[in-house]
């Protein structure tokens, strides 16, 4: 029986394990990692997920657990903490972590078997996606575009990109280096399908700079993406509302405009479900859920803004694998 499209917005059928891995366990590891994986035997697509500015990778555990419970392995490096590194360093570290996934001796397969003690859970590195939130969403684009220096060559191929409320800087005049946005439509050709997710409250501020300023946020990233591209906006939620419930008070309340109704779970389920539907469409060639959601945005737990220009990309295609 085919899955109902709303099922992607609920926890998936698979029990999930979460482990943190560092150099004390894996000496050749470029950065500490959080790995989130299904416990059920099988070979699963892999998502490399990049945290936002001065965020901890562990603050995305609930979001990534939702995705993993539907049959994906998430690998989330801790790129930096407190002392922000240049984005060129993040790009290089992301490429090194990605290459490590395939290491025959102590790569991701070793971690799943010897650290997780999951004998029959394997990564399918032919189905690999890159994703990120905020600054990490910008870094994901930079990696896919081949920006940064060339000291590390990317040895694996990404097949899909997800950017969660991406931010390129504080303004058009103050972008992160290397710059991703060019302010020309359809110019960011990353060679793969892209899902851009935004938040309705991200461009609003609570006293200082907004966390996702107009002109360098999700709307501009989407405008500049070359097709195939996909977009939705979680209308009533803020830039950090997909983080775990137990993040520090100052992060939850004092940095970005947020939803005031303590319903972050709805934002996580909406974003996590959209990620699952997109990844199934692009990595597993099953677009039924993605088509159903964008034909009826009311299926999502949180309110999604209507994106009219998106619908012609979905409606009327007889073969879901072509979406």
VMD Tcl script that draws the C-alpha trace (Angstrom):
set ca {
  {0.00 0.00 0.00}
  {1.33 3.45 -0.91}
  {2.19 5.72 2.00}
  {-0.19 8.61 2.66}
  {1.53 11.95 2.04}
  {0.81 13.13 5.60}
  {2.85 10.22 6.98}
  {6.08 12.04 6.18}
  {5.06 14.64 8.76}
  {4.86 12.00 11.50}
  {7.73 10.03 13.04}
  {8.69 7.26 10.64}
  {8.37 3.54 11.33}
  {12.08 2.98 12.09}
  {13.71 3.16 15.50}
  {16.70 5.50 15.42}
  {20.11 5.53 17.12}
  {22.20 8.66 17.75}
  {25.94 8.68 18.43}
  {28.60 11.37 18.71}
  {31.97 10.50 17.18}
  {35.29 12.36 17.49}
  {39.02 11.94 16.92}
  {39.44 9.88 20.08}
  {37.40 7.20 18.32}
  {38.30 7.89 14.67}
  {41.78 9.48 14.37}
  {41.34 10.51 10.72}
  {38.11 12.42 11.37}
  {38.25 16.06 10.23}
  {35.58 17.27 12.69}
  {33.44 15.79 15.48}
  {30.21 14.29 14.19}
  {26.70 13.47 15.27}
  {25.43 10.45 13.33}
  {21.72 9.62 13.29}
  {20.80 6.27 11.74}
  {17.94 3.77 11.56}
  {18.45 0.59 13.57}
  {16.60 -1.58 11.07}
  {18.81 -3.59 8.69}
  {19.21 -2.05 5.26}
  {21.24 0.25 3.01}
  {20.19 3.88 3.41}
  {20.82 7.17 1.57}
  {23.05 9.61 3.46}
  {22.59 13.32 4.23}
  {25.50 15.53 5.28}
  {23.88 18.25 7.42}
  {25.69 21.52 8.28}
  {24.68 23.50 11.37}
  {23.98 27.23 11.51}
  {26.19 30.04 12.81}
  {27.49 29.19 16.30}
  {24.96 26.37 16.66}
  {25.71 22.92 18.06}
  {25.07 19.95 15.80}
  {23.27 18.27 18.72}
  {20.57 20.98 18.62}
  {19.30 19.42 15.39}
  {18.86 15.94 16.86}
  {15.05 16.02 16.86}
  {14.85 17.27 13.27}
  {17.37 14.72 12.00}
  {15.80 11.92 14.04}
  {12.54 12.62 12.22}
  {14.31 12.32 8.86}
  {16.29 9.20 9.86}
  {13.14 7.44 11.08}
  {11.95 7.42 7.46}
  {15.03 5.56 6.22}
  {17.97 7.97 5.92}
  {21.34 8.33 7.66}
  {22.26 11.86 8.77}
  {25.87 12.91 9.39}
  {26.16 16.30 11.09}
  {29.69 17.67 11.66}
  {30.49 20.27 14.32}
  {32.31 22.70 12.06}
  {33.15 25.23 14.79}
  {31.85 26.48 18.13}
  {31.91 29.99 19.62}
  {34.88 31.07 17.51}
  {33.50 31.24 13.98}
  {35.87 30.06 11.26}
  {35.93 31.51 7.72}
  {33.43 29.85 5.41}
  {36.32 28.63 3.25}
  {37.41 26.48 6.22}
  {33.86 25.14 6.60}
  {33.79 24.27 2.90}
  {37.07 22.38 3.15}
  {36.01 20.56 6.34}
  {32.72 19.56 4.68}
  {34.58 18.09 1.71}
  {36.95 16.18 4.02}
  {34.03 14.79 6.04}
  {32.24 13.80 2.83}
  {35.33 11.98 1.53}
  {35.70 10.24 4.91}
  {32.27 8.68 4.52}
  {33.70 6.22 1.98}
  {36.89 5.37 3.90}
  {37.28 1.58 3.67}
  {38.91 1.18 7.08}
  {37.24 3.67 9.42}
  {34.58 5.49 7.43}
  {30.85 5.66 8.01}
  {30.34 1.92 7.47}
  {32.86 1.25 10.26}
  {31.07 3.67 12.60}
  {27.71 2.03 12.00}
  {29.09 -1.45 12.62}
  {31.66 -0.90 15.36}
  {30.40 2.21 17.19}
  {26.65 1.81 16.77}
  {26.92 -2.01 16.85}
  {24.46 -2.18 13.95}
  {25.58 -5.24 12.01}
  {23.37 -4.89 8.95}
  {22.92 -1.14 8.57}
  {24.93 0.26 5.67}
  {25.31 3.66 3.99}
  {24.34 3.88 0.33}
  {26.81 6.51 -0.84}
  {25.44 6.42 -4.38}
  {22.49 8.34 -2.90}
  {24.08 11.29 -1.15}
  {22.59 14.68 -0.25}
  {24.02 17.82 1.32}
  {21.92 20.03 3.58}
  {22.40 22.91 5.98}
  {20.67 25.52 8.09}
  {21.32 29.28 8.07}
  {25.04 29.81 7.41}
  {25.26 26.05 6.92}
  {22.68 26.38 4.13}
  {24.96 28.90 2.44}
  {27.94 26.57 2.93}
  {26.02 23.70 1.35}
  {25.54 25.83 -1.76}
  {29.22 26.83 -1.75}
  {30.31 23.19 -1.61}
  {27.92 22.22 -4.41}
  {29.14 25.12 -6.55}
  {32.80 24.19 -6.03}
  {33.66 27.48 -4.30}
  {36.57 27.91 -1.90}
  {40.14 26.80 -2.40}
  {41.03 23.54 -4.07}
  {43.21 21.98 -1.37}
  {40.65 19.18 -0.87}
  {38.98 17.55 -3.86}
  {35.47 16.23 -3.36}
  {35.57 12.51 -4.17}
  {31.88 11.67 -3.80}
  {28.96 13.10 -5.77}
  {25.97 14.80 -4.19}
  {22.62 14.20 -5.87}
  {20.38 16.63 -3.95}
  {20.72 19.82 -1.89}
  {18.48 21.08 0.94}
  {18.93 24.59 2.33}
  {16.98 25.37 5.51}
  {16.42 29.13 5.89}
  {19.82 29.92 4.31}
  {21.58 33.20 5.05}
  {24.41 34.65 2.93}
  {25.37 37.50 5.28}
  {23.89 40.51 7.04}
  {23.13 42.40 3.80}
  {23.77 42.37 0.06}
  {26.88 44.47 0.67}
  {28.15 42.19 3.46}
  {28.11 38.62 2.19}
  {30.15 35.77 3.56}
  {33.24 34.90 1.53}
  {33.33 33.16 -0.84}
  {30.17 34.84 -2.09}
  {27.37 32.60 -3.31}
  {24.65 35.06 -4.29}
  {25.05 37.07 -7.49}
  {21.57 38.72 -7.50}
  {20.83 37.36 -10.95}
  {17.91 34.94 -11.44}
  {18.48 31.26 -12.25}
  {22.27 31.59 -12.06}
  {23.11 29.13 -9.27}
  {23.47 25.89 -11.21}
  {24.57 23.30 -8.68}
  {23.91 20.38 -11.02}
  {21.28 18.78 -8.79}
  {17.73 19.39 -7.52}
  {17.47 21.95 -4.70}
  {14.89 22.37 -1.93}
  {14.97 25.79 -0.26}
  {12.94 26.18 2.94}
  {12.28 29.54 4.54}
  {10.60 30.90 7.66}
  {8.05 33.69 7.78}
  {9.53 35.28 10.91}
  {13.17 34.96 9.87}
  {13.34 38.45 8.30}
  {11.89 40.08 11.45}
  {14.12 41.29 14.29}
  {13.90 41.57 18.08}
  {16.20 44.54 18.50}
  {19.29 43.85 16.42}
  {19.86 42.48 12.93}
  {17.22 40.00 11.75}
  {18.52 36.46 11.66}
  {17.51 35.98 8.01}
  {17.66 39.46 6.39}
  {15.65 40.26 3.30}
  {17.86 40.19 0.20}
  {20.22 37.49 1.46}
  {17.78 34.87 2.75}
  {15.78 31.94 1.37}
  {13.84 34.03 -1.15}
  {16.99 35.21 -2.94}
  {18.59 31.76 -2.85}
  {15.47 30.29 -4.43}
  {15.24 33.09 -7.04}
  {18.82 32.45 -8.09}
  {18.61 28.63 -8.19}
  {18.58 27.03 -11.59}
  {15.80 24.44 -12.04}
  {14.91 21.94 -10.79}
  {14.22 23.95 -7.64}
  {11.63 23.68 -4.90}
  {10.55 26.18 -2.26}
  {8.30 26.52 0.74}
  {8.00 28.92 3.66}
  {6.87 27.91 7.14}
  {4.82 31.05 7.66}
  {4.40 31.42 11.43}
  {7.85 30.27 12.59}
  {11.27 31.79 13.07}
  {14.82 31.14 12.01}
  {15.64 28.84 14.96}
  {12.25 27.21 15.51}
  {13.38 23.88 14.02}
  {15.99 23.42 16.76}
  {15.50 20.98 19.63}
  {13.21 21.86 22.51}
  {16.06 21.83 25.05}
  {18.33 24.47 23.49}
  {19.58 27.13 25.96}
  {17.13 29.88 26.87}
  {19.24 32.62 25.27}
  {19.30 30.74 21.95}
  {15.58 30.05 22.00}
  {14.39 33.46 23.18}
  {16.98 36.19 22.65}
  {18.55 35.73 19.21}
  {15.80 35.54 16.60}
  {12.09 36.28 16.30}
  {10.28 33.07 17.18}
  {6.81 31.58 17.32}
  {5.34 32.39 20.73}
  {3.04 29.38 21.07}
  {5.62 26.73 22.04}
  {4.78 24.60 19.02}
  {8.27 24.06 17.61}
  {7.34 20.43 17.03}
  {4.99 21.55 14.25}
  {7.82 23.44 12.54}
  {10.20 20.46 12.86}
  {7.61 18.02 11.55}
  {6.77 20.30 8.63}
  {10.41 20.85 7.66}
  {11.41 17.27 8.40}
  {8.47 15.92 6.40}
  {9.28 18.15 3.44}
  {12.90 16.98 3.60}
  {11.76 13.34 3.59}
  {9.38 13.86 0.64}
  {12.06 15.70 -1.35}
  {14.76 13.11 -0.59}
  {12.46 10.25 -1.54}
  {11.68 12.00 -4.82}
  {15.29 12.76 -5.68}
  {17.23 9.85 -4.17}
  {14.65 7.08 -4.32}
  {12.76 8.22 -7.44}
  {9.36 8.25 -5.73}
  {7.81 11.71 -6.03}
  {4.23 10.86 -5.00}
  {4.47 12.46 -1.56}
  {6.26 15.56 -2.85}
  {3.60 16.05 -5.53}
  {0.75 15.53 -3.06}
  {2.16 18.01 -0.53}
  {2.63 20.81 -3.03}
  {-0.77 20.23 -4.56}
  {-2.26 20.58 -1.07}
  {-0.06 22.57 1.32}
  {-2.70 22.16 4.04}
  {-1.41 18.62 4.57}
  {1.51 20.06 6.55}
  {1.23 20.47 10.35}
  {2.35 24.12 10.16}
  {1.02 26.73 7.74}
  {2.97 26.85 4.49}
  {2.86 29.94 2.33}
  {1.54 29.23 -1.14}
  {4.29 29.28 -3.75}
  {2.35 29.52 -7.00}
  {5.36 29.49 -9.30}
  {6.33 26.09 -7.92}
  {3.19 24.22 -8.88}
  {3.73 23.97 -12.67}
  {6.93 22.06 -11.93}
  {4.86 19.33 -10.30}
  {1.41 19.18 -11.81}
  {0.71 17.22 -14.98}
  {3.81 15.06 -15.18}
  {2.80 11.48 -15.92}
  {6.06 9.98 -14.65}
  {6.88 10.82 -10.99}
  {10.53 9.95 -11.59}
  {10.79 12.95 -13.89}
  {9.75 15.43 -11.19}
}
mol new
graphics top color blue
foreach p $ca { graphics top sphere $p radius 0.5 }
foreach p [lrange $ca 0 end-1] q [lrange $ca 1 end] { graphics top cylinder $p $q radius 0.2 }
display resetview
